[in-house]
Amino acid sequence: MTLKQTIEACELLDSAYASGEAVAAMLRERGLRVEVIPIQGEKGATEFLRAFVPGTAGKEGGGAAPTLGVVGRLGGIGARPEAIGLVSDGDGAVAAIACALKLADMRAAGDRLPGDVIVATHICPTSPIIPHDPVPFMDAPVDIATMNRHEIRPEMDAILSIDTTRGNWVVNRRGFAITPTVKEGYILKISPDLLRLMAYVTGQAPVVLPITTQDITPYGNGIDHINSIMQPATATDAPVVGVALTAETIVPGCASGANQATDVEMVVRFCIEVAKAFAQGKCSFYDRDEFARLAALYGSMRHFQTLGKTL
Protein backbone atom coordinates (compact mmCIF):
# COMPACT_ATOMS: atom_id res chain seq x y z
CA MET A 1 0.00 0.00 0.00
CA THR A 2 1.06 3.58 -0.63
CA LEU A 3 -1.57 5.48 1.36
CA LYS A 4 0.88 6.40 4.12
CA GLN A 5 3.33 7.97 1.65
CA THR A 6 0.50 9.76 -0.18
CA ILE A 7 -0.76 11.34 3.03
CA GLU A 8 2.81 12.30 3.99
CA ALA A 9 3.24 14.06 0.64
CA CYS A 10 -0.15 15.80 0.93
CA GLU A 11 0.61 17.08 4.43
CA LEU A 12 4.05 18.30 3.40
CA LEU A 13 2.78 20.23 0.38
CA ASP A 14 -0.38 21.66 1.95
CA SER A 15 1.47 24.66 3.35
CA ALA A 16 2.30 28.20 2.37
CA TYR A 17 5.86 27.35 3.41
CA ALA A 18 6.17 24.27 1.20
CA SER A 19 9.47 24.18 -0.65
CA GLY A 20 11.74 21.94 -2.65
CA GLU A 21 14.22 21.91 0.22
CA ALA A 22 11.56 20.72 2.68
CA VAL A 23 10.65 17.87 0.35
CA ALA A 24 14.30 17.06 -0.25
CA ALA A 25 14.95 16.87 3.50
CA MET A 26 12.23 14.25 3.90
CA LEU A 27 13.53 12.21 0.97
CA ARG A 28 17.13 12.42 2.16
CA GLU A 29 16.04 11.12 5.55
CA ARG A 30 14.75 8.07 3.64
CA GLY A 31 18.19 7.57 2.05
CA LEU A 32 17.69 9.08 -1.41
CA ARG A 33 19.97 11.40 -3.34
CA VAL A 34 18.03 14.55 -4.19
CA GLU A 35 18.80 17.64 -6.26
CA VAL A 36 16.96 20.94 -5.77
CA ILE A 37 17.29 23.68 -8.39
CA PRO A 38 15.69 27.06 -7.58
CA ILE A 39 14.54 28.98 -10.66
CA GLN A 40 13.26 32.52 -10.94
CA GLY A 41 10.83 32.99 -13.83
CA GLU A 42 8.96 35.95 -15.25
CA LYS A 43 5.84 34.99 -13.29
CA GLY A 44 7.46 33.96 -10.02
CA ALA A 45 9.85 31.44 -8.53
CA THR A 46 9.82 27.68 -8.09
CA GLU A 47 12.15 24.89 -7.03
CA PHE A 48 12.72 21.89 -9.26
CA LEU A 49 13.36 18.64 -7.48
CA ARG A 50 14.90 15.40 -8.75
CA ALA A 51 15.13 12.28 -6.59
CA PHE A 52 17.26 9.32 -7.66
CA VAL A 53 16.37 5.77 -6.62
CA PRO A 54 19.25 3.48 -7.65
CA GLY A 55 18.54 -0.07 -8.75
CA THR A 56 20.59 -3.18 -8.17
CA ALA A 57 21.60 -3.25 -11.86
CA GLY A 58 20.83 0.32 -12.88
CA LYS A 59 22.81 2.69 -15.04
CA GLU A 60 23.92 4.76 -12.05
CA GLY A 61 25.85 1.74 -10.78
CA GLY A 62 27.20 0.76 -14.19
CA GLY A 63 24.44 -1.75 -14.98
CA ALA A 64 22.18 -2.10 -18.00
CA ALA A 65 18.71 -2.27 -16.47
CA PRO A 66 16.33 0.38 -17.88
CA THR A 67 15.60 3.66 -16.11
CA LEU A 68 12.05 4.85 -15.54
CA GLY A 69 11.23 8.53 -15.22
CA VAL A 70 8.26 9.57 -13.07
CA VAL A 71 7.41 13.23 -13.66
CA GLY A 72 4.91 15.16 -11.59
CA ARG A 73 3.52 17.76 -14.02
CA LEU A 74 1.71 20.85 -12.74
CA GLY A 75 1.55 24.61 -12.76
CA GLY A 76 1.84 24.79 -8.98
CA ILE A 77 0.82 23.18 -5.71
CA GLY A 78 -0.88 26.41 -4.62
CA ALA A 79 -2.34 29.60 -6.09
CA ARG A 80 -1.81 31.94 -3.17
CA PRO A 81 -3.10 34.56 -2.49
CA GLU A 82 -6.11 33.76 -4.75
CA ALA A 83 -6.60 30.28 -3.25
CA ILE A 84 -5.57 29.09 0.21
CA GLY A 85 -4.19 25.59 0.56
CA LEU A 86 -3.18 22.74 -1.72
CA VAL A 87 -4.99 22.96 -5.06
CA SER A 88 -6.23 20.25 -7.43
CA ASP A 89 -3.35 20.96 -9.81
CA GLY A 90 -0.88 20.00 -7.08
CA ASP A 91 -1.72 16.30 -7.28
CA GLY A 92 0.95 15.72 -9.91
CA ALA A 93 3.60 16.77 -7.42
CA VAL A 94 1.92 14.89 -4.56
CA ALA A 95 1.87 11.66 -6.56
CA ALA A 96 5.47 11.99 -7.74
CA ILE A 97 6.80 12.69 -4.24
CA ALA A 98 4.74 9.83 -2.79
CA CYS A 99 6.29 7.54 -5.43
CA ALA A 100 9.77 8.57 -4.31
CA LEU A 101 8.85 8.01 -0.65
CA LYS A 102 7.43 4.55 -1.37
CA LEU A 103 10.44 3.50 -3.45
CA ALA A 104 12.74 4.66 -0.66
CA ASP A 105 10.73 2.70 1.92
CA MET A 106 10.81 -0.37 -0.33
CA ARG A 107 14.61 -0.17 -0.49
CA ALA A 108 14.80 0.06 3.29
CA ALA A 109 12.56 -3.01 3.51
CA GLY A 110 14.83 -5.00 1.17
CA ASP A 111 12.80 -4.63 -2.02
CA ARG A 112 15.12 -2.97 -4.54
CA LEU A 113 14.29 -2.79 -8.23
CA PRO A 114 16.85 -3.82 -10.86
CA GLY A 115 16.61 -0.48 -12.69
CA ASP A 116 16.99 3.11 -11.52
CA VAL A 117 13.98 5.39 -11.10
CA ILE A 118 14.23 9.17 -11.41
CA VAL A 119 11.39 11.19 -9.89
CA ALA A 120 11.08 14.84 -10.90
CA THR A 121 8.66 17.67 -10.22
CA HIS A 122 8.64 21.29 -9.05
CA ILE A 123 7.35 22.97 -5.91
CA CYS A 124 5.61 26.35 -6.08
CA PRO A 125 2.90 27.35 -3.55
CA THR A 126 2.20 30.69 -5.28
CA SER A 127 1.58 29.92 -8.95
CA PRO A 128 -0.52 32.32 -11.06
CA ILE A 129 -3.94 31.56 -12.57
CA ILE A 130 -4.83 32.17 -16.21
CA PRO A 131 -8.30 32.38 -17.83
CA HIS A 132 -9.30 29.25 -19.75
CA ASP A 133 -12.49 27.60 -20.97
CA PRO A 134 -14.28 25.67 -19.45
CA VAL A 135 -12.41 26.49 -16.20
CA PRO A 136 -9.33 28.56 -15.32
CA PHE A 137 -5.92 26.95 -15.72
CA MET A 138 -3.13 27.02 -13.22
CA ASP A 139 -0.23 28.79 -14.86
CA ALA A 140 3.39 28.14 -13.93
CA PRO A 141 6.08 30.58 -12.83
CA VAL A 142 8.38 29.26 -15.58
CA ASP A 143 7.81 28.18 -19.17
CA ILE A 144 7.43 24.61 -20.42
CA ALA A 145 10.90 24.54 -21.96
CA THR A 146 12.39 25.29 -18.55
CA MET A 147 10.25 22.56 -16.96
CA ASN A 148 11.34 20.02 -19.54
CA ARG A 149 14.98 21.00 -19.17
CA HIS A 150 14.93 20.30 -15.43
CA GLU A 151 12.48 17.39 -15.27
CA ILE A 152 13.37 15.28 -18.31
CA ARG A 153 16.70 13.47 -18.14
CA PRO A 154 18.55 11.70 -20.97
CA GLU A 155 18.93 8.61 -18.75
CA MET A 156 15.15 8.03 -18.77
CA ASP A 157 14.25 5.10 -21.04
CA ALA A 158 10.50 5.64 -20.54
CA ILE A 159 8.46 8.31 -18.77
CA LEU A 160 5.22 8.41 -16.82
CA SER A 161 3.89 11.99 -16.81
CA ILE A 162 1.41 12.52 -13.95
CA ASP A 163 -0.91 15.50 -14.31
CA THR A 164 -4.24 16.55 -12.82
CA THR A 165 -6.70 16.44 -15.75
CA ARG A 166 -10.03 17.35 -14.19
CA GLY A 167 -10.81 20.61 -16.01
CA ASN A 168 -12.51 19.08 -19.06
CA TRP A 169 -15.43 16.98 -20.32
CA VAL A 170 -13.19 14.41 -22.01
CA VAL A 171 -13.07 11.80 -19.22
CA ASN A 172 -16.11 11.82 -16.93
CA ARG A 173 -14.97 9.32 -14.32
CA ARG A 174 -13.28 9.87 -11.02
CA GLY A 175 -9.92 8.17 -10.58
CA PHE A 176 -7.23 8.15 -13.24
CA ALA A 177 -6.74 7.42 -16.91
CA ILE A 178 -3.70 6.70 -19.04
CA THR A 179 -2.89 7.98 -22.52
CA PRO A 180 -1.63 6.20 -25.59
CA THR A 181 2.15 6.12 -25.79
CA VAL A 182 3.77 9.08 -27.53
CA LYS A 183 7.22 8.77 -29.07
CA GLU A 184 9.04 11.16 -31.40
CA GLY A 185 5.84 12.80 -32.62
CA TYR A 186 3.89 9.56 -33.11
CA ILE A 187 0.79 8.78 -31.06
CA LEU A 188 1.11 5.01 -30.76
CA LYS A 189 -1.34 2.35 -29.69
CA ILE A 190 -2.04 1.99 -25.99
CA SER A 191 0.35 -0.36 -24.21
CA PRO A 192 -1.42 -3.62 -23.31
CA ASP A 193 1.02 -4.07 -20.41
CA LEU A 194 0.04 -0.72 -18.91
CA LEU A 195 -3.67 -1.45 -19.35
CA ARG A 196 -3.18 -4.76 -17.56
CA LEU A 197 -1.33 -3.15 -14.65
CA MET A 198 -3.96 -0.42 -14.38
CA ALA A 199 -6.71 -3.05 -14.14
CA TYR A 200 -4.77 -4.91 -11.44
CA VAL A 201 -4.27 -1.76 -9.38
CA THR A 202 -7.79 -0.33 -9.65
CA GLY A 203 -9.78 -3.56 -9.76
CA GLN A 204 -11.76 -2.00 -12.60
CA ALA A 205 -11.68 -1.83 -16.36
CA PRO A 206 -8.89 0.54 -17.48
CA VAL A 207 -9.75 4.06 -18.61
CA VAL A 208 -7.96 5.79 -21.48
CA LEU A 209 -7.54 9.55 -21.90
CA PRO A 210 -7.88 10.40 -25.59
CA ILE A 211 -5.20 12.75 -26.85
CA THR A 212 -4.81 14.56 -30.15
CA THR A 213 -1.96 15.79 -32.30
CA GLN A 214 -2.52 19.21 -30.73
CA ASP A 215 -1.76 17.82 -27.27
CA ILE A 216 1.66 16.46 -28.24
CA THR A 217 2.95 19.72 -29.73
CA PRO A 218 4.93 22.16 -27.56
CA TYR A 219 3.22 24.93 -25.65
CA GLY A 220 3.73 28.34 -27.22
CA ASN A 221 2.45 27.54 -30.71
CA GLY A 222 -0.95 29.17 -30.16
CA ILE A 223 -2.80 25.85 -30.34
CA ASP A 224 -5.12 24.53 -27.63
CA HIS A 225 -3.87 21.62 -25.48
CA ILE A 226 -5.87 19.54 -23.00
CA ASN A 227 -3.13 20.44 -20.49
CA SER A 228 0.62 19.91 -20.07
CA ILE A 229 0.43 16.15 -19.54
CA MET A 230 2.15 15.30 -22.83
CA GLN A 231 4.68 18.13 -22.85
CA PRO A 232 7.53 15.82 -21.73
CA ALA A 233 7.12 14.04 -25.08
CA THR A 234 8.31 17.19 -26.86
CA ALA A 235 11.69 17.01 -25.13
CA THR A 236 12.76 13.37 -25.41
CA ASP A 237 13.00 10.40 -27.74
CA ALA A 238 11.86 8.10 -24.91
CA PRO A 239 8.26 6.82 -24.95
CA VAL A 240 5.95 8.92 -22.76
CA VAL A 241 2.61 7.90 -21.24
CA GLY A 242 0.39 10.36 -19.43
CA VAL A 243 -1.23 9.40 -16.12
CA ALA A 244 -4.21 11.71 -15.72
CA LEU A 245 -6.06 12.27 -12.45
CA THR A 246 -9.70 12.65 -13.48
CA ALA A 247 -13.15 13.50 -12.10
CA GLU A 248 -16.81 13.00 -13.04
CA THR A 249 -17.32 16.76 -13.33
CA ILE A 250 -15.19 19.73 -14.29
CA VAL A 251 -12.89 20.80 -11.47
CA PRO A 252 -10.58 23.81 -11.91
CA GLY A 253 -6.90 23.19 -11.29
CA CYS A 254 -6.95 26.18 -8.92
CA ALA A 255 -9.70 24.67 -6.74
CA SER A 256 -8.70 23.93 -3.16
CA GLY A 257 -10.26 21.05 -1.23
CA ALA A 258 -10.46 19.05 -4.47
CA ASN A 259 -7.53 16.68 -3.83
CA GLN A 260 -8.75 13.08 -3.63
CA ALA A 261 -6.15 11.21 -1.58
CA THR A 262 -7.47 7.77 -2.53
CA ASP A 263 -7.29 8.61 -6.24
CA VAL A 264 -3.74 9.88 -5.87
CA GLU A 265 -2.84 6.73 -3.92
CA MET A 266 -4.07 4.57 -6.83
CA VAL A 267 -1.86 6.57 -9.20
CA VAL A 268 1.12 6.06 -6.90
CA ARG A 269 0.47 2.30 -6.71
CA PHE A 270 0.15 2.17 -10.49
CA CYS A 271 3.46 3.98 -11.00
CA ILE A 272 5.19 1.69 -8.50
CA GLU A 273 3.85 -1.42 -10.26
CA VAL A 274 4.97 -0.03 -13.63
CA ALA A 275 8.41 0.67 -12.15
CA LYS A 276 8.69 -2.92 -10.90
CA ALA A 277 7.59 -4.48 -14.19
CA PHE A 278 9.58 -2.10 -16.40
CA ALA A 279 12.79 -2.72 -14.46
CA GLN A 280 12.29 -6.47 -14.83
CA GLY A 281 11.61 -6.30 -18.56
CA LYS A 282 7.96 -7.29 -18.04
CA CYS A 283 6.35 -4.06 -19.22
CA SER A 284 6.78 -2.43 -22.60
CA PHE A 285 5.56 1.08 -23.36
CA TYR A 286 5.47 0.39 -27.11
CA ASP A 287 6.15 -2.23 -29.78
CA ARG A 288 9.66 -1.54 -31.09
CA ASP A 289 9.21 -3.47 -34.34
CA GLU A 290 5.92 -1.77 -35.11
CA PHE A 291 7.40 1.65 -34.38
CA ALA A 292 10.34 0.92 -36.71
CA ARG A 293 7.90 -0.07 -39.47
CA LEU A 294 5.83 3.08 -38.95
CA ALA A 295 8.95 5.22 -39.24
CA ALA A 296 10.07 3.34 -42.35
CA LEU A 297 6.67 3.71 -44.02
CA TYR A 298 5.83 7.28 -43.04
CA GLY A 299 9.07 8.93 -42.02
CA SER A 300 9.92 11.11 -39.08
CA MET A 301 7.25 12.92 -37.08
CA ARG A 302 9.75 14.83 -34.99
CA HIS A 303 8.45 18.11 -36.38
CA PHE A 304 5.55 17.71 -33.94
CA GLN A 305 8.13 18.08 -31.16
CA THR A 306 8.94 21.57 -32.42
CA LEU A 307 7.08 24.87 -32.58
CA GLY A 308 6.58 24.26 -36.31
CA LYS A 309 6.94 26.63 -39.23
CA THR A 310 7.16 30.36 -38.76
CA LEU A 311 3.97 31.84 -40.22
C-alpha positions, -999 to +999 in steps of 0.1 A: +000+000+000+011+036-006-016+055+014+009+064+041+033+080+017+005+098-002-008+113+030+028+123+040+032+141+006-002+158+009+006+171+044+040+183+034+028+202+004-004+217+019+015+247+033+023+282+024+059+273+034+062+243+012+095+242-006+117+219-026+142+219+002+116+207+027+106+179+003+143+171-002+149+169+035+122+142+039+135+122+010+171+124+022+160+111+055+148+081+036+182+076+020+177+091-014+200+114-033+180+146-042+188+176-063+170+209-058+173+237-084+157+271-076+145+290-107+133+325-109+108+330-138+090+359-153+058+350-133+075+340-100+099+314-085+098+277-081+121+249-070+127+219-093+134+186-075+149+154-087+151+123-066+173+093-077+164+058-066+193+035-076+185-001-087+206-032-082+216-033-119+208+003-129+228+027-150+239+048-120+259+017-108+272+008-142+244-017-150+222-021-180+187-023-165+163+004-179+156+037-161+121+049-155+112+085-152+083+096-131+074+132-137+049+152-116+035+178-140+017+209-127+015+246-128+018+248-090+008+232-057-009+264-046-023+296-061-018+319-032-031+346-025-061+338-048-066+303-032-056+291+002-042+256+006-032+227-017-050+230-051-062+203-074-034+210-098-009+200-071-017+163-073+010+157-099+036+168-074+019+149-046+019+117-066+055+120-077+068+127-042+047+098-028+063+075-054+098+086-043+089+080-007+074+046-014+104+035-035+127+047-007+107+027+019+108-004-003+146-002-005+148+001+033+126-030+035+148-050+012+128-046-020+151-030-045+143-028-082+168-038-109+166-005-127+170+031-115+140+054-111+142+092-114+114+112-099+111+148-109+087+177-102+086+213-091+073+230-059+056+263-061+029+273-036+022+307-053+016+299-089-005+323-111-039+316-126-048+322-162-083+324-178-093+292-198-125+276-210-143+257-194-124+265-162-093+286-153-059+269-157-031+270-132-002+288-149+034+281-139+061+306-128+084+293-156+078+282-192+074+246-204+109+245-220+124+253-185+102+226-170+113+200-195+150+210-192+149+203-154+125+174-153+134+153-183+167+135-181+186+117-210+189+086-188+152+080-188+143+051-210+105+056-205+085+083-188+052+084-168+039+120-168+014+125-139-009+155-143-042+165-128-067+164-157-100+173-142-108+206-160-125+191-191-154+170-203-132+144-220-131+118-192-161+118-169-150+093-143-133+099-110-099+082-106-072+082-132-067+074-169-037+067-190-029+080-225-016+062-256+022+061-258+038+091-275+072+088-291+090+112-314+058+128-326+039+096-331+008+088-311+011+050-308-013+023-297-020+020-260+003-004-242-014-036-233+010-041-204+000-007-189-037-015-194-032-048-176-013-032-147-040-004-144-067-031-141-048-049-114-043-018-094-078-003-097-098-036-098-118-020-126-117-018-164-089+005-175-098+041-186-080+058-215-075+095-219-079+104-256-052+128-269-048+146-301-020+158-323-025+192-307-018+178-273+017+165-282+030+197-297+049+222-276+032+249-256+037+283-272+025+275-307-009+292-302-028+259-303-051+245-276-039+216-255-059+195-230-031+204-205+006+199-201+004+162-195+021+153-228+047+181-228+075+158-217+071+140-251+083+172-269+117+170-251+128+134-254+130+104-277+119+081-249+083+068-249+059+089-228+026+079-212+004+104-194-012+094-161-042+117-157-061+123-124-097+127-135-132+135-121-168+130-130-173+168-133-152+197-143-129+208-115-106+238-119-069+232-113-069+262-089-097+247-067-087+239-032-103+210-012-105+190-045-075+167-038-087+131-036-062+112-016-075+078-025-073+086-062-037+099-059-028+067-039-041+046-068-019+066-092+011+061-069+005+023-067+001+022-105+035+040-110+052+017-085+038-014-103+050+000-136+084+007-121+087-029-109+076-045-142+096-021-164+128-027-145+123-065-148+116-063-186+080-073-180+063-041-192+068-024-226+056+011-234+055+004-271+062-022-298+097-015-311+092-035-343+059-018-351+074+016-344+103+009-367+079-001-395+058+031-389+090+052-392+101+033-424+067+037-440+058+073-430+091+089-420+099+111-391+073+129-371+098+148-350+085+181-364+056+177-339+081+181-312+089+216-324+071+249-326+066+243-363+069+266-392+072+304-388+040+318-402 
